[in-house]
């Protein structure tokens, strides 16, 4: 159990993952100023990005590895990150914005959640990711008929 916790913490602390999280948060914050949507602010951007960082790779892994017993927890984590925390935040901050924007927020947030899960799914350093990607590309190119 201790090794598993260390592995999980190691993955959360990977510089390339933290860097991509920082880029994503920067884009979300910039988007909140540029688009001026009534339900898009810095606080919800930080909340949803942080929860996505913590849960999206695990959710994708549960689906890919067909861990059926974990599906209820995965579905809850996905829903809470994509819609539950959004509802909770806007319910208290501005219920009118929630009513206006919730339906539009869900598909956009779910898409971003899935993309983040795929990006952060890899377990390893950036150097290992590049090396493994090159191996896969070489393997693929050697199997393509000429």
N, C-alpha and C positions, 0 to 999 in steps of 0.2 A: 504494500500500500504506500509506503514512504517513497519507494522508487517511482511509482506512478505519479505521485504528487510532484516529485522533482521533475519528471519528464514534462508534465503539463506546465509547470512554472517555467521551465526552460523554453518551451515553445512560445509562451506569452512574452518572454523577454528577448526573443530573437530580434536583433537590430533591424533586419529587413522587414519584419512584420510590423514593428513599431514605426518604422519610417513610412510604410504604406498606410498605416493607420493615421499618422500625422498628415500625410497628403490628403487622405479622405476627409479628415476633420477640417482641414484648411479649405477644401473645395466646398464642403457643406456650409461653413461659415461665410465664405464668399458668396455662395448661392443665396444665403439668407438675406444678404444685403442687395444683391443684384435683382432678384426676382420679387422681393418685397411681398411675398405671400403671407397672408394673415396667420398661418400656422407654422411658419418656418423661422425659428429663432436660434440663437447660439446655444441656449440651454438644452433644447430638445435635440439639437444636432449632436451635442456632447453625450447626452444620455443614450440616444439610439446608436451612435457609433461605438460607444463603450460596450454596450450590451451585445452588439453585433460581434465585436472583437472577441468577447468572452464566449459566445454561444454558437455563432454561425459555422465555424469549422467542425465543431462537434456535431451539430445538426446534420451537416452534409455527410459526415462520416457514418452517423447512425443510418442514414438512408442508403448510402453506398454499401455498407457492410451488412445490411438487412438485419440490424439488431432489433428485432420485432418487440422485444420486451421493453426497450427504451423509447419506442415511438410515442407513447403518451407524454413522457417528459420532453422529448424533442419537439413535439407539436406545441406543447405549452411554452417552451422556451422561444420557439419561433414566433408564435402568436404574441407573447408578451413583448418581445423585442420589436416586432413589426407594428403592432397595434395596441397592445395593452398599456405599455408605458406611455405611448402617445395619447391614448384616451385619458389615462390618469392625469397626466401633466396638463392637457388642455381643458379637461373637465374643471379643474380648479383655476387655471390661469385665464381662460377665455372660452366659455362654452359655445359662444356663437361661432368662433373660428373652428372649433371642433365639429360642429354640425355642418358647417359649410365645406370643410376640407377633408373630413375623415375618409369618405368614400374614394377620393382621388389619391389620398396618401397611401392606402394599403397596397395597391399593385406596385407603385413606385418603390416603396420601402421593401416589399417582399423581393422584388427583383434585385435591389442593391444588396439585400441580406444574402441572397443566393450567390451573387457574384463575389461578395466578400468571403463567404464560406469556401468557395472554390479557390480563391487567391490564397487564403490563409490555411488551406487544408494540408499542404505539404509539411511534413515533419523533418526539419533539418535546416542547415545554414543556407545562406544564399549561394555559397560556393558549391555545396552539395546539390542544390536545386539546379544550378547551371550544368554541373557535370552529369546529373541524371537526365536532364533534358537533352543534352548532346548525345548521350548513349541511346536514348529513345529515338532521336532523329536519325542517327546512323543505322539503327536496327530497322527502322521504318524504310529508309531509303534503300537498304540492301534487299528488302523484300518486295519492292515495287518492280513489276515486270518492265523490262526496257524494250 
